[in-house]
Amino acid sequence: MSTNEELVQTFTELDMNDDGQITMKEFLSAMSARGEKITEAEVESIFQDADTDKDGRISLPEFTEAWRRADRP
């Protein structure tokens, strides 16, 4: 699977209502469903970084850019 396919698949898993945006609630729910422990403060920090237009949601382009920034050494 290519990196782009992996990104889209991960984004789709997080976008639980399929509206093309990830909300904090969706992110928390998806992480819980995966059995991952994450605090609201951690989610807020992720959104602070990834939500570049500050609309409270992460779009696929924002998600892709945040993923690539996190992947850099």
Secondary structure by P-SEA (a helix, b strand, c coil): ccaaaaaaaaaaaacccccccccaaaaaaaaaaacccccaaaaaaaaacccccccccccaaaaaaaaaaaacc
